[in-house]
Amino acid sequence: MEEEHSGGVRRRWLVDVARWSPSPTQFQAAAALLPPHHRHAIARFVKEEDRKRALLSRLLQYSLVHRVLGIPFHQIHIYRTTEGKPYLENGPPAFKNFNFNTSHQGDYVGIASELLCLVGLDIVCISKPQGETTVEFLKNFSSYLTGHEWNCIGRAAGSIEMLTEFYRTSTLKDNSEDYELVLESP
């Protein structure tokens, strides 16, 4: 899936990880495209599926920067903030506000970019909780949302709808709080 706007800078890509089953040799060849600090970060994951998502996330970042800004792979310098958000250290001056973000969960890895504003991306795979009811699961987060937000979640028609509303509400709340922190920092 791809969407282009803003002179080709705004992108939205989504990859179905389940459709990619690389051999160990193929995985290593793909990882070899990245700088050593990214390969080490990928290798620290215990589960193969987590390593696969981490690799695809980083490959998407480099591919996006290469396609959008025309920087060769070996000249791209992507690092992470203390909060874990990726950023391009050596972008061209004309694109000094170029911003991108990645997310992954379940079978999907995605990336989004913008030219002039911060971009956030949260992929959430909604599934019924194992070993407890949806209501029991949601009670674990009782202090996290306001009474009004819980009322909206409680009015949902069924378990999946309640989970969908919970994830939508909590994701929006997380992102708005992050945005407020950015605005308030000196």
Secondary structure as the mmCIF struct_conf table of DSSP 4:
data_model
#
loop_
_struct_conf.conf_type_id
_struct_conf.id
_struct_conf.beg_label_comp_id
_struct_conf.beg_label_asym_id
_struct_conf.beg_label_seq_id
_struct_conf.end_label_comp_id
_struct_conf.end_label_asym_id
_struct_conf.end_label_seq_id
STRN STRN1 HIS A 5 HIS A 5
HELX_RH_3T_P HELX_RH_3T_P1 SER A 6 GLY A 8
TURN_TY1_P TURN_TY1_P1 VAL A 9 VAL A 9
STRN STRN2 ARG A 10 ARG A 10
STRN STRN3 ARG A 11 ASP A 16
HELX_RH_3T_P HELX_RH_3T_P2 VAL A 17 ARG A 19
HELX_RH_AL_P HELX_RH_AL_P1 PRO A 24 ALA A 31
TURN_TY1_P TURN_TY1_P2 ALA A 32 LEU A 33
BEND BEND1 LEU A 34 LEU A 34
HELX_RH_AL_P HELX_RH_AL_P2 PRO A 36 ALA A 43
TURN_TY1_P TURN_TY1_P3 ARG A 44 ARG A 44
BEND BEND2 VAL A 46 LYS A 47
HELX_RH_AL_P HELX_RH_AL_P3 GLU A 48 LEU A 69
HELX_RH_3T_P HELX_RH_3T_P3 PHE A 73 GLN A 75
STRN STRN4 ILE A 78 ARG A 80
TURN_TY1_P TURN_TY1_P4 THR A 82 GLU A 83
BEND BEND3 GLY A 84 GLY A 84
STRN STRN5 PRO A 86 LEU A 88
BEND BEND4 GLU A 89 ASN A 90
HELX_RH_3T_P HELX_RH_3T_P4 PRO A 93 PHE A 95
TURN_TY1_P TURN_TY1_P5 LYS A 96 ASN A 97
STRN STRN6 ASN A 99 GLN A 105
TURN_TY1_P TURN_TY1_P6 GLY A 106 ASP A 107
STRN STRN7 TYR A 108 GLU A 114
BEND BEND5 LEU A 115 CYS A 117
HELX_LH_PP_P HELX_LH_PP_P1 LYS A 128 PRO A 129
BEND BEND6 GLN A 130 GLU A 132
HELX_RH_AL_P HELX_RH_AL_P4 THR A 134 LYS A 139
TURN_TY1_P TURN_TY1_P7 ASN A 140 TYR A 144
BEND BEND7 LEU A 145 LEU A 145
HELX_RH_AL_P HELX_RH_AL_P5 GLY A 147 GLY A 154
TURN_TY1_P TURN_TY1_P8 ARG A 155 ARG A 155
BEND BEND8 ALA A 156 GLY A 158
HELX_RH_AL_P HELX_RH_AL_P6 SER A 159 GLU A 184
#
